[in-house]
């Protein structure tokens, strides 16, 4: 929803209730911080200007409902793109590792919990500064691919 975004600060906070994880933990889960690259902010401002809904991606016939979870996959299939939506996370993680970003920064961006329970209990670092730089580098990389 649009109220999750602070485009002036280039931030998106996904409510914990919508994050993946064990059901009993969701009500207590903090929002997940997502830094927005300048290219993303520009696109979102353009999208918001034409919006008359509380949703970033409203349903085609119901502006007060969002698109279904299946809609992005349907769009990928329509364009004959052989990829799942979740596969983009795999691509990003792999390339970011190949770009020598530290695993803990990538995993924080992906909202993955540390499997080491002791470390996860004590380390609450969000690595905001590093994630902002990483996501801008990723957006610039994608732009370079599109231009080549």
N, C-alpha and C positions, 0 to 999 in steps of 0.2 A: 504494500500500500504506500501511497505517496508520503504519508506521515512518518514512515520509517527512514526517509531520506533527508539529509541535510546537505543539499547541493552546494550551498555556499561554503560549507566546511569539507565538501567532497567525502562524505561519510554515509554509510548505510548501516543501520543497526537492525538485524533480523531478530525478531522476538524469540526468546528461548523456547516458547511453546511450539514454535514451528520448526525448531531445529531437530535434527535426527538424534536419536538417543533412546534410552530406556524411558518408557512412559511415566513411571513414578518420579523420575528426575526432572521431567519437563517443566513442571510448574515452578520449580526453584531455579531453573536454568537462567543465567543472565543472557542478555542479548549478545549476538555475535557481531563483532565489529568487522565491517568490510570497507577498506579504503577504496575510493573511486579515482581512477586515473582521469586526467583532464579530458581525454577523448570520451570517456564514459559520461562524465559530467555534462559535456557539450551535447551528447546524444540525448541524455535524460532531460535537459532543459528544453530541447526541441520537442521531445515527446510530450512533456508536461504542458507546453504551450497549447497543444491541440487537444488536450485531454479535458473531458467533462465528467470524469469518474474519480473516485477515491483510489481506484486500482491502477497500477502501472500498466497492466495488460488486462483490460476489462473483457468480459465475454462479448462476443459479437452482437448478441441480441439482448443483453442485460448489462447495462453499464454499472449496476450495483453488485455485480458478481465478477469474479476473476475467471480467466481462462482455466480449463482443466489441466491437470498434470500431464495429460496425454497430448495436449495441443502442440508443444514444441517438437515432440517426436513425429507427430503427423506432418508438421511443416518440413522437418528434415527428410522424411520419406517422399513428400511431394516434390522436393527438389532433387530427389534421387541421390541424397547424401547418405552414404553408408556409415552411419555413426549413431551412437546413442547419446543422449544428453549427458549422462553421467560420464561417458567416454571423454568428454572435453576436460573433465577434472583430471583424468589419467594423463591426457596429453600435456596439460599445464604442469602437473606435478613432475612428470618426466623431463620436460624441457627446462623447467626451473632448476631442477637438480643438475641438469647438464650445463646450465648457466652458472653453476657453483653457488647457488643460494643455499644457506644452511637448512638442513632438514627440519630443525625446530621452527624455523620461520615459515616454511612451506606448510608444515603440519598445522601450525596455528592458523594460517590463512584458510586451510581446508576444514577447520573446526574439528580436527582429529584429537581425541584425548590420548594422553600418554598412557601406554599399556602398563607401565611401571606404576603401580598404585601409590607407592610411597612418594615418588617424584611428583606424580600428578597431584597428590594431596598438598604438597608444599610449594610447588612452582605454579604460580598463577600469572606468570608473565604473558603479556599479549603481544609484545614486540611490535607495537604500533608504528614506530618510526621506520623500522626495517621493512615492515609489510607495505607501508605507503611507497617506499622506494622500489620494492620488488614489483608491486602491481603496476607502477608507472613504467618500469623497465619492460614488463610483459606486454603492456599496451603498445609501447613503442616498437617492440619486436613484431607484434602482429601487424602494425601499420607498415613496417618495412617489408614483411612478407606480402602484404596486399599490393604494395607498390612495385614489387619485383616481377 
